[in-house]
Amino acid sequence: MSLAERMLRIDRRIIFLVIGLCTLVPLLFPVGLPIKISSEVRGVYDYIEGLPEGSVFLLSLDFDPASKPELYPQAISILRHAFKKNLRVVAMTLWVSGTGLADQILTQTAKEAGKENGKDYVFLGWSPGGSAVILNMGQDLYNAFPADYGGKATKGLPVLAGVQNLRDVTYAVSLGAGNPGVEAWYVFGKDKYKFELGGGCTGVIAPGLYPLLRSGQINGLIGGLRGAAEYETLIGQKGKAVAGMDAQSATHLAIIVLVAICNMFYFSLRRQQRRQGG
Amino acid sequence: MDLSFSVILGAWIATGLTLFILSFLYEDNPLFKLAEHLYVGVSLGYTIVKTYDTVVMTLIVRPILDKGEWSLLIPVGIGMLMLTRYVPKAAWLSRYAFAFIVGVGAGLAIPRTISSFILKQIEDTVRPLLGIAPGGGITFDYSLLNPASHLNGIIILIGVVSVLFYFFFSVEHSGPGKTVARAGILFLMISFGAAFGYTVMARMSLLIGRLTDLIEFSDASYGRPTLWLLLLTVATLIVLSRRSRSHPPNQ
């Protein structure tokens, strides 16, 4: 058996081990590779940065714990930024399985920033209906969410003063891991009720959202862990996403090398077989 | 760092389940199956409890009992019709509920989707291929890095037309048509490559997330669950591997 044949039949567990080591070593011994800020992430940051104090900022955490590694750092960074700018934060989720995680994220960041529930922020929780909830909120927010996650009536909460429906929201960001997510917020929210919308998403769905970005349907997009790292860099509070960037670069390099080697061995074996056949 | 018992217990459970799931990379084993079944069961249980609490109690029972909102019984009635699927003689009643859902869903989604994904996207594709300078004259932006440049506008136009032509099967793809269809395939391949690249990035991010937690939980303040549970997982895999060698499964 030639080297090419042996390499192409290599035990896949060796490849798993290589990828595992390429991820683990940079996490243990970080190098701190530079992070370049993309225009799509800057779009979300600049818009929040430009909002006047007390503006209503709606954050929809449309994901569950399965997407935590990518969307948790995004949510933390955006909330830190919003609280730093003293915006009125209205958080919610369209994913029932994500309610506990969303509540934990909001409570943690609000505590860090010294914000008060009901006055500076509110977590509306989850309401049934998927995308229809957005339409319901567009007509009457208090009809879609009569009570917040803690069971307190939403009507009369200081944080929601002057807010009747989605038209009163200054800026909304959906951090989505699928459907309903960013697309649903555009289709049933922004397109109908005319508020500005930004998005954050997992790497898997990011390519599908770029057409919305280019056409101006969303004003910014934070894609995957990379986007989260860029946002952490922008707000100057480096966290889990920045820490993971070295590992991400190392694994990508390992995958590129493996793809190149595999192709090299594949073509070498094919040439060898042709020679033997001829 | 003093941690509460619930945090430490959570760390041990998270570490154990992560290692059990990762053990599948070696081979399928009972530890992986245990973690897999727990994941399915816990997610489903959580969803049921949350849905019951939010929908049945908060949005139906309490408004009816506390505020006398009896009109809520109408959607409840329509929803209950769904359950008639379990009674063969009354199953036809569920069609009214389904008809209501399909009708409302289609009515809401179709116009909004056409507006958002077809009209807006066509509007963005059909952009001026040349610009007009403020003092008159024609300008052309060559920048590939600027998504709104004229050069990118032309590339997008060629991509859209060639991909649409590739999926146009009424005309044989020969002669100049073959070249256009080939260009369409090229654009599709680039698009699939970009999507796959992002997918790889996403999967690696998930691995990074789990390994970050495993590193964090290797700390003495948690009782080093990563170390102990890694030893337990490896020992179990060795024992199972030896057992399967001495007692091969019946074919």
HADDOCK unambig.tbl for C-alpha pairs under 7 A between the chains (distance, minus, plus):
assign (segid A and resid 13 and name CA) (segid B and resid 25 and name CA) 6.75 0.50 0.50
assign (segid A and resid 13 and name CA) (segid B and resid 26 and name CA) 6.41 0.50 0.50
assign (segid A and resid 23 and name CA) (segid B and resid 208 and name CA) 6.53 0.50 0.50
assign (segid A and resid 24 and name CA) (segid B and resid 211 and name CA) 6.85 0.50 0.50
assign (segid A and resid 69 and name CA) (segid B and resid 205 and name CA) 6.36 0.50 0.50
assign (segid A and resid 69 and name CA) (segid B and resid 206 and name CA) 5.54 0.50 0.50
assign (segid A and resid 69 and name CA) (segid B and resid 209 and name CA) 4.70 0.50 0.50
assign (segid A and resid 70 and name CA) (segid B and resid 205 and name CA) 6.42 0.50 0.50
assign (segid A and resid 96 and name CA) (segid B and resid 47 and name CA) 6.28 0.50 0.50
assign (segid A and resid 96 and name CA) (segid B and resid 50 and name CA) 6.89 0.50 0.50
assign (segid A and resid 97 and name CA) (segid B and resid 46 and name CA) 6.93 0.50 0.50
assign (segid A and resid 97 and name CA) (segid B and resid 47 and name CA) 5.73 0.50 0.50
assign (segid A and resid 128 and name CA) (segid B and resid 55 and name CA) 6.87 0.50 0.50
assign (segid A and resid 187 and name CA) (segid B and resid 112 and name CA) 5.81 0.50 0.50
assign (segid A and resid 187 and name CA) (segid B and resid 113 and name CA) 6.37 0.50 0.50
assign (segid A and resid 187 and name CA) (segid B and resid 116 and name CA) 5.81 0.50 0.50
assign (segid A and resid 188 and name CA) (segid B and resid 112 and name CA) 6.80 0.50 0.50
assign (segid A and resid 202 and name CA) (segid B and resid 202 and name CA) 6.49 0.50 0.50
assign (segid A and resid 203 and name CA) (segid B and resid 198 and name CA) 5.09 0.50 0.50
assign (segid A and resid 203 and name CA) (segid B and resid 199 and name CA) 5.97 0.50 0.50
assign (segid A and resid 203 and name CA) (segid B and resid 201 and name CA) 6.35 0.50 0.50
assign (segid A and resid 203 and name CA) (segid B and resid 202 and name CA) 4.67 0.50 0.50
assign (segid A and resid 204 and name CA) (segid B and resid 198 and name CA) 5.57 0.50 0.50
assign (segid A and resid 204 and name CA) (segid B and resid 199 and name CA) 4.58 0.50 0.50
assign (segid A and resid 204 and name CA) (segid B and resid 202 and name CA) 5.90 0.50 0.50
assign (segid A and resid 207 and name CA) (segid B and resid 195 and name CA) 5.82 0.50 0.50
assign (segid A and resid 214 and name CA) (segid B and resid 147 and name CA) 6.68 0.50 0.50
assign (segid A and resid 215 and name CA) (segid B and resid 121 and name CA) 6.86 0.50 0.50
assign (segid A and resid 215 and name CA) (segid B and resid 124 and name CA) 5.39 0.50 0.50
assign (segid A and resid 224 and name CA) (segid B and resid 202 and name CA) 6.45 0.50 0.50
assign (segid A and resid 225 and name CA) (segid B and resid 205 and name CA) 6.22 0.50 0.50
assign (segid A and resid 244 and name CA) (segid B and resid 208 and name CA) 6.31 0.50 0.50
assign (segid A and resid 248 and name CA) (segid B and resid 204 and name CA) 6.65 0.50 0.50
assign (segid A and resid 248 and name CA) (segid B and resid 205 and name CA) 6.94 0.50 0.50
